[in-house]
Amino acid sequence: MEHVQFGRTGLKVSRLCLGTMTFGYQTDENTSNEVMDAAAEAGITFFDTADVYPLGAPVNDFGRTEELIGNWMRGKRDSFIIASKCFFPTGPMPWDGGNSRQNIMRAVEASLRRLQTDHIDLYQVHAWDPSTPIDETLRAMDDLVKSGKVRYIGCSNTLAYQLARAIGRSELLGLSRFESVQPRYNLLFRENERELFPLCSEDDIAVIPYNPLAGGLLTGKHRSGEPTEGTRFTLGWAAGPYQERYWQEAMFRTVDEFQQIAEDVGVPMTTLAIRWVLANPVITSPIVGASRPDQLAASVAALDEPLDPDVKQRLDDLTHEYRFGDHDR
Ligand SMILES: NC(=O)c1ccc[n+]([C@@H]2O[C@H](COP(=O)([O-])OP(=O)(O)OC[C@H]3O[C@@H](n4cnc5c(N)ncnc54)[C@H](OP(=O)(O)O)[C@@H]3O)[C@@H](O)[C@H]2O)c1
């Protein structure tokens, strides 16, 4: 597996990152281990998680995903780059969430314990916290870097102006800066091409997008109507938000046309969808998800060859409307 530079840092990460948010709820420990085995076998050395995973699970299960990763990584920690996150509430108290110094310090210790490691390679704020001054967040994260508990810091789900402001504050205050951003990005959600991505390319910020398959919609296995049981679109509390994001008639129509293009060029839809994400030069490492080990092969196959420029143009044209805000769900 090719490894690429992580933004402006000296770190190298695999060209695909493994998403883990299905581990511990949608997928049991055995299946999760098989997915991690399959990823490692394919050469993926970069894993993304969060303190609040698994997705869709009852609140008391938060942290289970990190525990499973910690168990699986025992004895092989140094062969992997681990990214985790904090922000969403993981406890009953009003300060058990957000990007305050209090929550960041509490959350990182809990993640380190569950992951059974003394450091996290990339620690990200999962979302912007309007109730905490950005300087407080950056100072807390900088302290984590200085203490060695965290190697690099990043953010997720930020608007371009928020990230630009955070970078500016880090520079002014002489603090570690967000070296990466984790935005949503796929053929059906392209808004970040307009403002966030140009900023990332200008400031050499690594981009590790999530939902590259739109939670499975772009694999072509779903048909409009009732969502398929056992998939993302019926997964506990996540079913509603994911249906709202992608279970849209207009998107099903786009997926039908996407299927036609995939058939024309003889590439499986899953492979083509990931290849299209990889074809954007701003993208460092898409975070691919799987609920079964055999699902990963089609995503990994995206690396076999680059996207033909004519096919890219057809896909860009097909999904042009998703660059604009109407689909901000
Ligand atoms: N920062 C954030 O706010 C945020 C948000 C979301 C995700 N993430 C991160 O990004 C990672 C990836 O996100 P994602 O899981 O939504 O990515 P995705 O690649 O868009 O969706 C993955 C899902 O698609 C289906 N799938 C994948 N390959 C398939 C195949 N070959 N055939 C049929 N179905 C297939 C599976 O779902 P089913 O089996 O259920 O159909 C799988 O779990 C997460 O694990 C997490 O680490 C971050």
PDBQT file of the ligand as one rigid body, heavy atoms in Angstrom, charges set to zero:
ROOT
HETATM    1  N1  LIG A 401     -15.904  12.747  11.794  1.00  0.00    +0.000 N 
HETATM    2  C1  LIG A 401     -17.141  12.355  11.643  1.00  0.00    +0.000 C 
HETATM    3  O1  LIG A 401     -18.096  13.045  12.002  1.00  0.00    +0.000 OA
HETATM    4  C2  LIG A 401     -17.387  11.007  11.022  1.00  0.00    +0.000 A 
HETATM    5  C3  LIG A 401     -18.670  10.660  10.560  1.00  0.00    +0.000 A 
HETATM    6  C4  LIG A 401     -18.828   9.419   9.942  1.00  0.00    +0.000 A 
HETATM    7  C5  LIG A 401     -17.744   8.569   9.810  1.00  0.00    +0.000 A 
HETATM    8  N2  LIG A 401     -16.510   8.907  10.294  1.00  0.00    +0.000 N 
HETATM    9  C6  LIG A 401     -15.335   8.018  10.159  1.00  0.00    +0.000 C 
HETATM   10  O2  LIG A 401     -15.265   7.552   8.820  1.00  0.00    +0.000 OA
HETATM   11  C7  LIG A 401     -15.326   6.139   8.795  1.00  0.00    +0.000 C 
HETATM   12  C8  LIG A 401     -15.959   5.675   7.515  1.00  0.00    +0.000 C 
HETATM   13  O3  LIG A 401     -17.285   6.192   7.409  1.00  0.00    +0.000 OA
HETATM   14  P1  LIG A 401     -18.412   5.333   6.735  1.00  0.00    +0.000 P 
HETATM   15  O4  LIG A 401     -18.451   3.972   7.362  1.00  0.00    +0.000 OA
HETATM   16  O5  LIG A 401     -19.640   6.128   6.710  1.00  0.00    +0.000 OA
HETATM   17  O6  LIG A 401     -17.806   5.149   5.272  1.00  0.00    +0.000 OA
HETATM   18  P2  LIG A 401     -18.463   4.667   3.926  1.00  0.00    +0.000 P 
HETATM   19  O7  LIG A 401     -17.295   4.052   3.198  1.00  0.00    +0.000 OA
HETATM   20  O8  LIG A 401     -19.195   5.766   3.282  1.00  0.00    +0.000 OA
HETATM   21  O9  LIG A 401     -19.547   3.562   4.310  1.00  0.00    +0.000 OA
HETATM   22  C9  LIG A 401     -19.117   2.308   4.740  1.00  0.00    +0.000 C 
HETATM   23  C10 LIG A 401     -20.316   1.383   4.743  1.00  0.00    +0.000 C 
HETATM   24  O10 LIG A 401     -20.740   1.082   3.408  1.00  0.00    +0.000 OA
HETATM   25  C11 LIG A 401     -21.113  -0.282   3.299  1.00  0.00    +0.000 C 
HETATM   26  N3  LIG A 401     -20.139  -0.933   2.413  1.00  0.00    +0.000 N 
HETATM   27  C12 LIG A 401     -18.803  -0.714   2.333  1.00  0.00    +0.000 A 
HETATM   28  N4  LIG A 401     -18.247  -1.477   1.378  1.00  0.00    +0.000 NA
HETATM   29  C13 LIG A 401     -19.234  -2.206   0.847  1.00  0.00    +0.000 A 
HETATM   30  C14 LIG A 401     -19.282  -3.186  -0.187  1.00  0.00    +0.000 A 
HETATM   31  N5  LIG A 401     -18.181  -3.568  -0.846  1.00  0.00    +0.000 N 
HETATM   32  N6  LIG A 401     -20.476  -3.748  -0.476  1.00  0.00    +0.000 NA
HETATM   33  C15 LIG A 401     -21.600  -3.372   0.172  1.00  0.00    +0.000 A 
HETATM   34  N7  LIG A 401     -21.618  -2.446   1.158  1.00  0.00    +0.000 NA
HETATM   35  C16 LIG A 401     -20.443  -1.867   1.499  1.00  0.00    +0.000 A 
HETATM   36  C17 LIG A 401     -21.062  -0.830   4.729  1.00  0.00    +0.000 C 
HETATM   37  O11 LIG A 401     -22.295  -0.545   5.385  1.00  0.00    +0.000 OA
HETATM   38  P3  LIG A 401     -23.476  -1.601   5.638  1.00  0.00    +0.000 P 
HETATM   39  O12 LIG A 401     -22.877  -2.956   5.713  1.00  0.00    +0.000 OA
HETATM   40  O13 LIG A 401     -24.095  -1.125   6.897  1.00  0.00    +0.000 OA
HETATM   41  O14 LIG A 401     -24.380  -1.466   4.456  1.00  0.00    +0.000 OA
HETATM   42  C18 LIG A 401     -19.982   0.036   5.352  1.00  0.00    +0.000 C 
HETATM   43  O15 LIG A 401     -20.011   0.067   6.747  1.00  0.00    +0.000 OA
HETATM   44  C19 LIG A 401     -16.031   5.764  10.103  1.00  0.00    +0.000 C 
HETATM   45  O16 LIG A 401     -15.808   4.459  10.531  1.00  0.00    +0.000 OA
HETATM   46  C20 LIG A 401     -15.423   6.775  11.036  1.00  0.00    +0.000 C 
HETATM   47  O17 LIG A 401     -14.116   6.367  11.416  1.00  0.00    +0.000 OA
HETATM   48  C21 LIG A 401     -16.333  10.122  10.871  1.00  0.00    +0.000 A 
ENDROOT
TORSDOF 0
